[in-house]
Structure formats: C-alpha cells, structure tokens
Amino acid sequence: MELSDVGVKEATIETLHITISESADAVKGHVSSVITRLLSACSASGGNPPRIRTKALRCLRAFPGALRGELLLPYKRQVLKMLQPVLDDPKRAVRKEAVDCRVKWWALDEPSD
C-alpha cells in the first residue's frame, strides 16, 4: 500500500477488504500495521486519488464488524483522530465514506441493543 503505483495500491486494498470480510483471523496479527497504512491511504496529501481514498476507508470500515472489539479498541482514538481531516475531503464520495467509517469506529465499544 506504500507503493506509488495506483493500480497495485488499489488491488492490494481490494484484496485486503476481501480477506477481512471472509477470513479476518488472517489479518489479526497485523492489525496495527494494516490500520496505519490504510489511514495513510485515506489522506489526500499522500497523492492518493479519490478512488484509493474511498476504497481504503471502506476497508477500514470493515474492521469493527470483522474483528473482536478488544483487538481494535487500542486503535480507536488514533483512527478517529486521523479520520477528522478526511471529513473535509474535496470529493463528496470520500467524505461520505469517511463519515460511515467514523460511525463504525465510534460505536466500537458501545453496547448493542
């Protein structure tokens, strides 16, 4: 995800999203590095086009539903803080995805009904 090639970055994020959705245990040991890299891919300042930012946010949004809260709670504050500037992204689709992602992470430790 740190390569400058947009095609490779996009394919990597899509593969990661599928892995999180279908076999989250495979990512469990790499949560810290994956979250950090996805957060950097969400930023427009890194030269990431809107489709990469949107896919990275969608992938980041999949974490709270796929992994146990105990694994993700240490990263909640970091994710919410790093998503703050993304809420002001110039592209509407990116802003919408950022809001949806932020809601999922915000409700991470909330009791369900």
C-alpha positions in Angstrom: 0.0 0.0 0.0 3.0 2.3 0.2 3.9 2.0 -3.5 3.2 4.9 -5.8 1.6 2.7 -8.4 -2.2 3.3 -8.1 -3.2 0.0 -9.7 -1.2 -2.0 -7.3 -2.4 0.0 -4.3 -6.0 -0.4 -5.4 -5.6 -4.2 -5.9 -4.0 -4.5 -2.5 -6.7 -2.7 -0.7 -9.4 -4.7 -2.5 -7.7 -8.0 -1.6 -7.3 -6.8 2.0 -11.0 -5.9 2.1 -12.0 -9.4 0.9 -9.6 -11.0 3.4 -11.1 -9.0 6.3 -14.6 -9.9 5.2 -14.1 -13.6 4.6 -11.2 -14.6 6.9 -10.5 -11.8 9.5 -8.2 -14.2 11.5 -5.6 -13.9 8.8 -5.2 -10.2 9.5 -5.5 -10.4 13.2 -1.7 -10.4 13.8 -1.1 -7.4 11.5 -3.9 -5.1 12.7 -1.5 -2.3 13.8 0.4 -2.0 10.5 -2.6 -2.5 8.3 -4.6 0.2 10.1 -1.7 2.6 9.9 -1.2 2.0 6.2 -5.0 2.3 5.5 -5.1 5.6 7.3 -2.3 7.0 5.2 -4.1 5.8 2.1 -7.2 7.8 3.2 -5.2 11.0 3.1 -5.3 13.2 0.0 -2.0 14.7 1.0 -0.2 11.4 0.0 -1.2 11.9 -3.6 -3.9 9.2 -3.4 -6.7 9.6 -6.0 -10.3 9.7 -4.7 -10.9 6.0 -5.6 -8.0 4.9 -3.5 -9.1 7.0 -0.6 -12.7 5.7 -0.9 -11.6 2.0 -1.0 -9.2 2.5 1.9 -12.0 4.0 4.0 -14.3 1.1 3.0 -11.7 -1.4 4.0 -11.0 0.4 7.3 -14.8 0.4 8.0 -14.8 -3.4 7.7 -12.6 -3.9 10.7 -15.1 -3.2 13.5 -17.6 -5.8 12.2 -15.0 -8.5 11.4 -12.6 -8.5 14.4 -13.3 -8.5 18.2 -13.5 -5.1 19.8 -10.7 -6.0 22.2 -8.2 -6.1 19.3 -9.4 -2.8 17.9 -10.0 -0.6 20.9 -6.4 0.4 21.2 -6.6 1.9 17.8 -10.0 3.6 18.1 -8.6 7.0 19.2 -6.0 7.0 16.5 -8.5 6.1 13.8 -11.0 8.7 14.9 -8.3 11.4 15.0 -6.8 10.5 11.6 -10.3 10.5 10.0 -11.1 14.0 11.2 -9.3 15.8 8.2 -10.8 13.3 5.8 -14.2 14.5 6.7 -13.3 17.7 4.8 -12.1 15.9 1.6 -12.9 17.8 -1.6 -14.7 14.8 -3.0 -18.2 14.0 -1.8 -17.9 10.2 -2.1 -14.8 10.3 0.1 -16.5 12.4 2.7 -19.5 10.1 2.8 -17.2 7.0 3.2 -15.3 8.8 5.9 -18.5 9.5 7.8 -19.7 5.9 7.5 -16.2 4.6 8.6 -16.1 7.0 11.6 -19.6 6.0 12.8 -18.5 2.3 12.8 -15.3 3.1 14.8 -17.1 5.4 17.1 -19.6 2.7 18.0 -16.9 0.1 18.6 -17.2 -0.2 22.3 -20.8 0.8 22.6 -23.2 -1.9 24.0 -25.5 -3.3 21.3 -29.3 -3.4 21.8 
